[in-house]
Amino acid sequence: MAQKRDHGGGLDAAVARYGGRRDMWVDLSTGINPEPYPVEMPAADAWTALPDENRAARLVTAARRFWSVPDGAAVLAAPGASALISQIPRLAAPATVCIPAPTYNEHAAAFAQHGWTVAPDGQAQARVEVHPNNPDGKVWSGSDARADLHIIDESFCDVMPEASLIGRATRPGTLILKSFGKFWGLAGLRLGFAIGDPAMITRLADMLGPWPVSGPALDIGARALEDIDWAAATRARLAEDAKRLDGMFDAKGAALIGGTDLFRLYRVDDAQAWQDRLARGHVWSRTFPYASDWLRIGLPPATRWGQVEAAL
């Protein structure tokens, strides 16, 4: 039986339940940068021609520079990190995979779907570490356990590049995942990366087939990765906004227990009641079926802070 997926989002259902128009709502149930990278219209042939090698090479070069990918590690661009997560279990014969929980549940769902036995901890043939972890922000160290197939999901690590484990990308059997939708705020672009063991990267590329990334995504992704100044300014802004959000929730009795500069995890007396109260102010948040006192909330865009404060 397929692993149940539990995610943020679902704004349409919230609108149907609590009313209002979709544009009246602010969706803070995900950890997406609310002030996205400014997108310029790609060249016309990015839409009309099959993605060429030069466009793909520019994106990979930009990715290598931005993430300081070591020599000896390969880089693969894909149509979102989720597309990679769904295929990675096929890289080895089904056995046992250790996925310390709680964490992003697509990893467990993908491994289970391909016949693996999922364990929360202990020795296993494969291991997944979400770094920093979603939803509690746990950061793994460079000395943590190894496995024949070792996945390090750094989808939220771009707010804290000094913590990246990219140096481990040269280890056999290791793959590091990067998501473009979180830090750059362009989740709809569907762009992600796998970095690591060249043999595994080659197999993943074969699984994805030719032209896995669209021409517009290649162009937009390359420009964004090359814009180092925007990245630095964005990290500073997100850090300040995270502190501002903490102050607002602390004043209402919520206790910060984890998260990153893209999302915060608070302990509250009754998470469902908090979600309901915020929703009546058209602010959507995230609760968890395994922790009735956990509330996760992302950062609002610059124009919607007042709405969040009013909902609180």
Stockholm file with secondary structure:
# STOCKHOLM 1.0

chainA/1-312         MAQKRDHGGGLDAAVARYGGRRDMWVDLSTGINPEPYPVEMPAADAWTALPDENRAARLVTAARRFWSVPDGAAVLAAPGASALISQIPRLAAPATVCIPAPTYNEHAAAFAQHGWTVAPDGQAQARVEVHPNNPDGKVWSGSDARADLHIIDESFCDVMPEASLIGRATRPGTLILKSFGKFWGLAGLRLGFAIGDPAMITRLADMLGPWPVSGPALDIGARALEDIDWAAATRARLAEDAKRLDGMFDAKGAALIGGTDLFRLYRVDDAQAWQDRLARGHVWSRTFPYASDWLRIGLPPATRWGQVEAAL
#=GR chainA/1-312 SS CCCCCCCSCCHHHHHHHHCSCGGGCEECSSCCCSSCCCCCCCCHHHHHSCCCHHHHHHHHHHHHHHHTCCTTCEEEEESCHHHHHHHGGGGSCSCEEECCSSSCTHHHHHHHHTTCEEESSSCCSEEEEESSCTTTCCCCCTTSCCCSEEEEECTTGGGCGGGCCGGGGGSTTEEEEEESTTTSSCGGGCCEEEEECHHHHHHHHHHHCSCCSCHHHHHHHHHHHHCHHHHHHHHHHHHHHHHHHHHHHHTTTCEEEEECSSEEEEECSCHHHHHHHHHHTTEECEEETTEEEEEEEECCCGGGHHHHHHHC
#=GC SS_cons         CCCCCCCSCCHHHHHHHHCSCGGGCEECSSCCCSSCCCCCCCCHHHHHSCCCHHHHHHHHHHHHHHHTCCTTCEEEEESCHHHHHHHGGGGSCSCEEECCSSSCTHHHHHHHHTTCEEESSSCCSEEEEESSCTTTCCCCCTTSCCCSEEEEECTTGGGCGGGCCGGGGGSTTEEEEEESTTTSSCGGGCCEEEEECHHHHHHHHHHHCSCCSCHHHHHHHHHHHHCHHHHHHHHHHHHHHHHHHHHHHHTTTCEEEEECSSEEEEECSCHHHHHHHHHHTTEECEEETTEEEEEEEECCCGGGHHHHHHHC
//
